[in-house]
Amino acid sequence: MAKKSSKSNNNVLAAITHILGIFISFIGALVVYIVVDDKEVKKHAKNALNWQISTIIYVIISMILTIVLIGFVLLVIVGILNVIFCIIAAIKASDGKLWEYPLAIKFLK
């Protein structure tokens, strides 16, 4: 019975790792990746970290493109995608599944 509770706690921690990306970008995933020993939670943290770093790159590119005005639209799209993707990943994590972010660059493998 304790095994199930531990797995449930890991699923909650994995889900929280993804949700933290909405509020504090890559910091939450990085802290979880460094501190937690569980392999499954680390996979989720690595996945979230890859996405958040990718998001930062997309935001920088969008900010550069604001010179030609398209960047403003891209900033909004990146922000919306970040929220949607983090919520989807958190829901999947709470079910014990790893969801790969579609536009994430694989920095950590």
C-alpha positions in Angstrom: 0.0 0.0 0.0 2.8 2.4 0.8 4.2 1.9 -2.8 1.0 3.2 -4.3 1.1 6.3 -2.1 4.7 7.0 -3.0 3.8 6.6 -6.7 0.9 9.0 -6.2 3.2 11.5 -4.5 5.6 11.2 -7.4 2.8 11.9 -9.9 1.8 15.0 -8.0 5.3 16.2 -7.9 5.8 15.6 -11.6 2.5 17.5 -12.3 3.6 20.4 -10.1 6.9 20.5 -12.0 5.1 21.2 -15.2 2.7 23.8 -13.7 5.6 25.7 -12.2 6.8 26.5 -15.7 3.8 28.7 -16.2 4.7 30.9 -13.2 8.5 30.7 -12.7 9.8 29.4 -16.1 12.7 27.0 -15.9 13.6 27.6 -12.2 11.0 25.1 -10.8 11.9 22.3 -13.2 15.6 22.9 -12.6 15.2 22.7 -8.8 13.2 19.5 -9.1 15.7 18.0 -11.5 18.6 18.7 -9.1 16.9 17.8 -5.8 14.7 14.8 -6.5 16.1 11.3 -6.8 13.2 9.5 -8.3 13.9 8.6 -12.0 10.3 9.2 -13.2 10.1 12.6 -11.6 13.5 13.5 -13.1 12.2 12.5 -16.6 9.3 15.0 -16.1 11.6 17.7 -14.8 14.0 17.2 -17.7 11.1 17.3 -20.2 9.8 20.5 -18.5 13.2 22.0 -18.4 13.8 21.4 -22.2 10.4 23.1 -22.9 11.1 26.1 -20.7 14.5 26.7 -22.2 13.0 26.3 -25.7 10.3 28.9 -24.7 13.0 31.4 -23.6 14.7 31.0 -27.0 11.3 31.5 -28.8 10.6 34.6 -26.7 14.0 36.1 -27.5 13.5 35.4 -31.2 10.0 37.0 -31.0 11.4 40.0 -29.2 13.9 40.5 -32.0 11.1 40.2 -34.5 9.1 42.9 -32.9 11.1 45.2 -35.1 9.0 44.0 -38.0 5.9 43.8 -35.8 5.3 40.0 -36.3 7.1 39.5 -33.0 4.2 40.9 -31.0 1.9 38.2 -32.4 4.6 35.5 -31.8 5.0 36.6 -28.2 1.3 36.1 -27.5 1.4 32.7 -29.3 4.4 31.5 -27.3 2.8 32.6 -24.1 -0.5 30.8 -24.9 1.3 27.7 -26.0 3.4 27.7 -22.8 0.2 27.7 -20.7 -1.6 25.1 -22.8 1.4 22.7 -23.1 2.2 22.9 -19.4 -1.4 22.1 -18.4 -1.5 19.2 -20.8 1.8 17.9 -19.5 0.7 18.3 -15.9 -2.6 16.3 -16.6 -0.6 13.5 -18.2 1.9 13.5 -15.4 -0.8 13.2 -12.8 -1.9 10.1 -14.7 1.6 8.7 -14.6 2.4 9.4 -18.2 5.2 11.3 -19.8 4.1 13.8 -22.5 6.6 15.2 -24.9 6.2 18.9 -25.6 5.7 19.2 -29.4 8.1 22.2 -30.0 10.7 21.5 -27.3 14.3 21.4 -28.3 16.1 18.4 -26.6 18.9 20.1 -24.7 18.9 17.4 -21.9 18.6 13.8 -23.1 
